[in-house]
Amino acid sequence: MPLIAYVLLIPAAGIVDGPLGLLMFLVAAIGIATLKPGD
């Protein structure tokens, strides 16, 4: 997934309340952390 998709997930996670928002934030954080240069 491209970086922009993860960047967009973070504000979306802030809007969504509860466990789903937390899950979205975790997916975004893990995704950014595991991105390779050039993706």
mmCIF file of the N, C-alpha and C atoms, coordinates in Angstrom:
data_MODEL
# 
_entry.id   MODEL 
# 
loop_
_atom_site.group_PDB 
_atom_site.id 
_atom_site.type_symbol 
_atom_site.label_atom_id 
_atom_site.label_alt_id 
_atom_site.label_comp_id 
_atom_site.label_asym_id 
_atom_site.label_entity_id 
_atom_site.label_seq_id 
_atom_site.pdbx_PDB_ins_code 
_atom_site.Cartn_x 
_atom_site.Cartn_y 
_atom_site.Cartn_z 
_atom_site.occupancy 
_atom_site.B_iso_or_equiv 
_atom_site.pdbx_formal_charge 
_atom_site.auth_seq_id 
_atom_site.auth_comp_id 
_atom_site.auth_asym_id 
_atom_site.auth_atom_id 
_atom_site.pdbx_PDB_model_num 
ATOM 1   N N  . MET A 1 1  ? 0.853   -1.193 0.000  1.00 0.00 ? 1  MET A N  1 
ATOM 2   C CA . MET A 1 1  ? 0.000   0.000  0.000  1.00 0.00 ? 1  MET A CA 1 
ATOM 3   C C  . MET A 1 1  ? 0.890   1.245  0.000  1.00 0.00 ? 1  MET A C  1 
ATOM 4   N N  . PRO A 1 2  ? 0.568   2.242  -0.817 1.00 0.00 ? 2  PRO A N  1 
ATOM 5   C CA . PRO A 1 2  ? 1.405   3.444  -0.846 1.00 0.00 ? 2  PRO A CA 1 
ATOM 6   C C  . PRO A 1 2  ? 1.292   4.249  0.451  1.00 0.00 ? 2  PRO A C  1 
ATOM 7   N N  . LEU A 1 3  ? 2.282   5.056  0.688  1.00 0.00 ? 3  LEU A N  1 
ATOM 8   C CA . LEU A 1 3  ? 2.358   5.846  1.918  1.00 0.00 ? 3  LEU A CA 1 
ATOM 9   C C  . LEU A 1 3  ? 1.125   6.725  2.101  1.00 0.00 ? 3  LEU A C  1 
ATOM 10  N N  . ILE A 1 4  ? 0.621   7.323  1.030  1.00 0.00 ? 4  ILE A N  1 
ATOM 11  C CA . ILE A 1 4  ? -0.516  8.244  1.143  1.00 0.00 ? 4  ILE A CA 1 
ATOM 12  C C  . ILE A 1 4  ? -1.728  7.559  1.752  1.00 0.00 ? 4  ILE A C  1 
ATOM 13  N N  . ALA A 1 5  ? -1.903  6.286  1.460  1.00 0.00 ? 5  ALA A N  1 
ATOM 14  C CA . ALA A 1 5  ? -3.043  5.555  2.027  1.00 0.00 ? 5  ALA A CA 1 
ATOM 15  C C  . ALA A 1 5  ? -2.926  5.463  3.550  1.00 0.00 ? 5  ALA A C  1 
ATOM 16  N N  . TYR A 1 6  ? -1.729  5.228  4.054  1.00 0.00 ? 6  TYR A N  1 
ATOM 17  C CA . TYR A 1 6  ? -1.520  5.161  5.504  1.00 0.00 ? 6  TYR A CA 1 
ATOM 18  C C  . TYR A 1 6  ? -1.682  6.532  6.142  1.00 0.00 ? 6  TYR A C  1 
ATOM 19  N N  . VAL A 1 7  ? -1.192  7.560  5.459  1.00 0.00 ? 7  VAL A N  1 
ATOM 20  C CA . VAL A 1 7  ? -1.320  8.923  5.981  1.00 0.00 ? 7  VAL A CA 1 
ATOM 21  C C  . VAL A 1 7  ? -2.798  9.307  6.102  1.00 0.00 ? 7  VAL A C  1 
ATOM 22  N N  . LEU A 1 8  ? -3.601  8.886  5.133  1.00 0.00 ? 8  LEU A N  1 
ATOM 23  C CA . LEU A 1 8  ? -5.036  9.181  5.168  1.00 0.00 ? 8  LEU A CA 1 
ATOM 24  C C  . LEU A 1 8  ? -5.764  8.359  6.228  1.00 0.00 ? 8  LEU A C  1 
ATOM 25  N N  . LEU A 1 9  ? -5.226  7.194  6.574  1.00 0.00 ? 9  LEU A N  1 
ATOM 26  C CA . LEU A 1 9  ? -5.857  6.352  7.601  1.00 0.00 ? 9  LEU A CA 1 
ATOM 27  C C  . LEU A 1 9  ? -5.799  6.999  8.983  1.00 0.00 ? 9  LEU A C  1 
ATOM 28  N N  . ILE A 1 10 ? -4.751  7.766  9.244  1.00 0.00 ? 10 ILE A N  1 
ATOM 29  C CA . ILE A 1 10 ? -4.568  8.307  10.593 1.00 0.00 ? 10 ILE A CA 1 
ATOM 30  C C  . ILE A 1 10 ? -5.673  9.308  10.972 1.00 0.00 ? 10 ILE A C  1 
ATOM 31  N N  . PRO A 1 11 ? -5.966  10.332 10.152 1.00 0.00 ? 11 PRO A N  1 
ATOM 32  C CA . PRO A 1 11 ? -7.096  11.204 10.516 1.00 0.00 ? 11 PRO A CA 1 
ATOM 33  C C  . PRO A 1 11 ? -8.433  10.467 10.513 1.00 0.00 ? 11 PRO A C  1 
ATOM 34  N N  . ALA A 1 12 ? -8.589  9.492  9.618  1.00 0.00 ? 12 ALA A N  1 
ATOM 35  C CA . ALA A 1 12 ? -9.816  8.700  9.602  1.00 0.00 ? 12 ALA A CA 1 
ATOM 36  C C  . ALA A 1 12 ? -9.974  7.935  10.917 1.00 0.00 ? 12 ALA A C  1 
ATOM 37  N N  . ALA A 1 13 ? -8.875  7.422  11.437 1.00 0.00 ? 13 ALA A N  1 
ATOM 38  C CA . ALA A 1 13 ? -8.912  6.701  12.706 1.00 0.00 ? 13 ALA A CA 1 
ATOM 39  C C  . ALA A 1 13 ? -9.291  7.641  13.851 1.00 0.00 ? 13 ALA A C  1 
ATOM 40  N N  . GLY A 1 14 ? -8.894  8.910  13.733 1.00 0.00 ? 14 GLY A N  1 
ATOM 41  C CA . GLY A 1 14 ? -9.256  9.884  14.755 1.00 0.00 ? 14 GLY A CA 1 
ATOM 42  C C  . GLY A 1 14 ? -10.742 10.193 14.758 1.00 0.00 ? 14 GLY A C  1 
ATOM 43  N N  . ILE A 1 15 ? -11.375 10.103 13.588 1.00 0.00 ? 15 ILE A N  1 
ATOM 44  C CA . ILE A 1 15 ? -12.807 10.374 13.475 1.00 0.00 ? 15 ILE A CA 1 
ATOM 45  C C  . ILE A 1 15 ? -13.608 9.184  13.995 1.00 0.00 ? 15 ILE A C  1 
ATOM 46  N N  . VAL A 1 16 ? -13.155 7.975  13.658 1.00 0.00 ? 16 VAL A N  1 
ATOM 47  C CA . VAL A 1 16 ? -13.852 6.756  14.078 1.00 0.00 ? 16 VAL A CA 1 
ATOM 48  C C  . VAL A 1 16 ? -13.517 6.493  15.543 1.00 0.00 ? 16 VAL A C  1 
ATOM 49  N N  . ASP A 1 17 ? -14.548 6.375  16.356 1.00 0.00 ? 17 ASP A N  1 
ATOM 50  C CA . ASP A 1 17 ? -14.322 6.193  17.787 1.00 0.00 ? 17 ASP A CA 1 
ATOM 51  C C  . ASP A 1 17 ? -14.327 4.704  18.141 1.00 0.00 ? 17 ASP A C  1 
ATOM 52  N N  . GLY A 1 18 ? -13.673 4.371  19.229 1.00 0.00 ? 18 GLY A N  1 
ATOM 53  C CA . GLY A 1 18 ? -13.733 3.009  19.734 1.00 0.00 ? 18 GLY A CA 1 
ATOM 54  C C  . GLY A 1 18 ? -12.672 2.099  19.135 1.00 0.00 ? 18 GLY A C  1 
ATOM 55  N N  . PRO A 1 19 ? -12.887 0.785  19.252 1.00 0.00 ? 19 PRO A N  1 
ATOM 56  C CA . PRO A 1 19 ? -11.881 -0.203 18.833 1.00 0.00 ? 19 PRO A CA 1 
ATOM 57  C C  . PRO A 1 19 ? -11.526 -0.110 17.359 1.00 0.00 ? 19 PRO A C  1 
ATOM 58  N N  . LEU A 1 20 ? -12.501 0.223  16.497 1.00 0.00 ? 20 LEU A N  1 
ATOM 59  C CA . LEU A 1 20 ? -12.228 0.291  15.069 1.00 0.00 ? 20 LEU A CA 1 
ATOM 60  C C  . LEU A 1 20 ? -11.223 1.398  14.763 1.00 0.00 ? 20 LEU A C  1 
ATOM 61  N N  . GLY A 1 21 ? -11.386 2.554  15.410 1.00 0.00 ? 21 GLY A N  1 
ATOM 62  C CA . GLY A 1 21 ? -10.444 3.648  15.219 1.00 0.00 ? 21 GLY A CA 1 
ATOM 63  C C  . GLY A 1 21 ? -9.042  3.261  15.661 1.00 0.00 ? 21 GLY A C  1 
ATOM 64  N N  . LEU A 1 22 ? -8.959  2.576  16.782 1.00 0.00 ? 22 LEU A N  1 
ATOM 65  C CA . LEU A 1 22 ? -7.660  2.114  17.283 1.00 0.00 ? 22 LEU A CA 1 
ATOM 66  C C  . LEU A 1 22 ? -7.033  1.127  16.317 1.00 0.00 ? 22 LEU A C  1 
ATOM 67  N N  . LEU A 1 23 ? -7.851  0.217  15.783 1.00 0.00 ? 23 LEU A N  1 
ATOM 68  C CA . LEU A 1 23 ? -7.356  -0.766 14.830 1.00 0.00 ? 23 LEU A CA 1 
ATOM 69  C C  . LEU A 1 23 ? -6.835  -0.087 13.568 1.00 0.00 ? 23 LEU A C  1 
ATOM 70  N N  . MET A 1 24 ? -7.593  0.899  13.067 1.00 0.00 ? 24 MET A N  1 
ATOM 71  C CA . MET A 1 24 ? -7.168  1.635  11.870 1.00 0.00 ? 24 MET A CA 1 
ATOM 72  C C  . MET A 1 24 ? -5.844  2.350  12.120 1.00 0.00 ? 24 MET A C  1 
ATOM 73  N N  . PHE A 1 25 ? -5.708  2.944  13.324 1.00 0.00 ? 25 PHE A N  1 
ATOM 74  C CA . PHE A 1 25 ? -4.469  3.639  13.661 1.00 0.00 ? 25 PHE A CA 1 
ATOM 75  C C  . PHE A 1 25 ? -3.296  2.664  13.723 1.00 0.00 ? 25 PHE A C  1 
ATOM 76  N N  . LEU A 1 26 ? -3.520  1.498  14.311 1.00 0.00 ? 26 LEU A N  1 
ATOM 77  C CA . LEU A 1 26 ? -2.460  0.490  14.406 1.00 0.00 ? 26 LEU A CA 1 
ATOM 78  C C  . LEU A 1 26 ? -2.043  0.003  13.023 1.00 0.00 ? 26 LEU A C  1 
ATOM 79  N N  . VAL A 1 27 ? -3.030  -0.232 12.149 1.00 0.00 ? 27 VAL A N  1 
ATOM 80  C CA . VAL A 1 27 ? -2.716  -0.662 10.782 1.00 0.00 ? 27 VAL A CA 1 
ATOM 81  C C  . VAL A 1 27 ? -1.870  0.389  10.077 1.00 0.00 ? 27 VAL A C  1 
ATOM 82  N N  . ALA A 1 28 ? -2.243  1.660  10.235 1.00 0.00 ? 28 ALA A N  1 
ATOM 83  C CA . ALA A 1 28 ? -1.493  2.739  9.609  1.00 0.00 ? 28 ALA A CA 1 
ATOM 84  C C  . ALA A 1 28 ? -0.073  2.822  10.181 1.00 0.00 ? 28 ALA A C  1 
ATOM 85  N N  . ALA A 1 29 ? 0.044   2.729  11.496 1.00 0.00 ? 29 ALA A N  1 
ATOM 86  C CA . ALA A 1 29 ? 1.356   2.841  12.139 1.00 0.00 ? 29 ALA A CA 1 
ATOM 87  C C  . ALA A 1 29 ? 2.272   1.692  11.720 1.00 0.00 ? 29 ALA A C  1 
ATOM 88  N N  . ILE A 1 30 ? 1.729   0.483  11.718 1.00 0.00 ? 30 ILE A N  1 
ATOM 89  C CA . ILE A 1 30 ? 2.520   -0.679 11.312 1.00 0.00 ? 30 ILE A CA 1 
ATOM 90  C C  . ILE A 1 30 ? 2.884   -0.575 9.837  1.00 0.00 ? 30 ILE A C  1 
ATOM 91  N N  . GLY A 1 31 ? 1.932   -0.126 9.036  1.00 0.00 ? 31 GLY A N  1 
ATOM 92  C CA . GLY A 1 31 ? 2.176   0.021  7.599  1.00 0.00 ? 31 GLY A CA 1 
ATOM 93  C C  . GLY A 1 31 ? 3.298   1.002  7.317  1.00 0.00 ? 31 GLY A C  1 
ATOM 94  N N  . ILE A 1 32 ? 3.267   2.158  7.987  1.00 0.00 ? 32 ILE A N  1 
ATOM 95  C CA . ILE A 1 32 ? 4.324   3.154  7.794  1.00 0.00 ? 32 ILE A CA 1 
ATOM 96  C C  . ILE A 1 32 ? 5.664   2.595  8.269  1.00 0.00 ? 32 ILE A C  1 
ATOM 97  N N  . ALA A 1 33 ? 5.644   1.882  9.391  1.00 0.00 ? 33 ALA A N  1 
ATOM 98  C CA . ALA A 1 33 ? 6.880   1.352  9.965  1.00 0.00 ? 33 ALA A CA 1 
ATOM 99  C C  . ALA A 1 33 ? 7.521   0.293  9.068  1.00 0.00 ? 33 ALA A C  1 
ATOM 100 N N  . THR A 1 34 ? 6.684   -0.423 8.314  1.00 0.00 ? 34 THR A N  1 
ATOM 101 C CA . THR A 1 34 ? 7.216   -1.522 7.513  1.00 0.00 ? 34 THR A CA 1 
ATOM 102 C C  . THR A 1 34 ? 7.390   -1.160 6.039  1.00 0.00 ? 34 THR A C  1 
ATOM 103 N N  . LEU A 1 35 ? 7.092   0.099  5.683  1.00 0.00 ? 35 LEU A N  1 
ATOM 104 C CA . LEU A 1 35 ? 7.277   0.519  4.284  1.00 0.00 ? 35 LEU A CA 1 
ATOM 105 C C  . LEU A 1 35 ? 8.744   0.473  3.905  1.00 0.00 ? 35 LEU A C  1 
ATOM 106 N N  . LYS A 1 36 ? 8.992   0.006  2.704  1.00 0.00 ? 36 LYS A N  1 
ATOM 107 C CA . LYS A 1 36 ? 10.353  0.019  2.169  1.00 0.00 ? 36 LYS A CA 1 
ATOM 108 C C  . LYS A 1 36 ? 10.506  1.253  1.272  1.00 0.00 ? 36 LYS A C  1 
ATOM 109 N N  . PRO A 1 37 ? 11.682  1.840  1.231  1.00 0.00 ? 37 PRO A N  1 
ATOM 110 C CA . PRO A 1 37 ? 11.910  2.955  0.319  1.00 0.00 ? 37 PRO A CA 1 
ATOM 111 C C  . PRO A 1 37 ? 11.601  2.531  -1.115 1.00 0.00 ? 37 PRO A C  1 
ATOM 112 N N  . GLY A 1 38 ? 10.855  3.369  -1.819 1.00 0.00 ? 38 GLY A N  1 
ATOM 113 C CA . GLY A 1 38 ? 10.490  3.049  -3.188 1.00 0.00 ? 38 GLY A CA 1 
ATOM 114 C C  . GLY A 1 38 ? 9.084   2.514  -3.317 1.00 0.00 ? 38 GLY A C  1 
ATOM 115 N N  . ASP A 1 39 ? 8.433   2.204  -2.198 1.00 0.00 ? 39 ASP A N  1 
ATOM 116 C CA . ASP A 1 39 ? 7.041   1.735  -2.254 1.00 0.00 ? 39 ASP A CA 1 
ATOM 117 C C  . ASP A 1 39 ? 6.101   2.902  -2.512 1.00 0.00 ? 39 ASP A C  1 
# 
